Amino acid sequence: TTDLDSFPWPSMDIFESVESLKNKVDAFKGEYALLGRVNLPFKVSWFMRGLENYLCDMLIDPDFARELTERNAAYEIEKGIRFVKAGVDIIGIYGDLAMQDRMLVNPEAWRAIEKPVMAEMIRRYRAVNPSILIFFHSDGDLSEIMPDLIEIGINIINPIQPECMDVGEVKKLYGDKITLH
């Protein structure tokens, strides 16, 4: 964690205040469904370390990978909380976890490192507004972790790519549990 401690982590000072966001939300509230966008900590960690390095971190040094992910999540949690306090209807978590035919990351490594962080993000957003909807964007084939995403509270999955997943099968298995977008 010494390297992580010396990194200049962003401050929430660089993001808009709740009051500024609320003014923007109020201009459209009731007319549109409003979404506040946050980044998936996996994606931020991958951009910081490079995909190959971060995937290796997850397998070889999971404590480091978890700490990096948690520190990246801290900013995204606070950003999302500002959106929720401003009155958005949906929090959108964006970041790819899959390729056309499989996960980008080992599903067990994802469950050990990323899943608890995503669950905490959602828990923190719902602590502010229990009815906030959670939208998750990831291209590719999420079949292996779809039950996990539902379990942690994702309400909307985007996209269901027909070239990656059988849309009919996904609808049959999960259509009563999650919105397919």
Buried (B, 14 or more C-beta within 10 A) or exposed (E): EEEEEEEEEEEEEEBBEBEEBBEBBEEEBEEEEBBBBBBBBBBBBBEEBEBEEBBEBBEEEBEBBBBBBBBBBBBBBBBBBBBBBBBBBBBBBBBBBBEEEEBBBBBEBBBBBBBBBBBBBBEBBBEEBEEBBBBBBBBBBBBBBBEBBBEBBBBBBBBBBEEBBEBEEBEEBBEEEBEBE
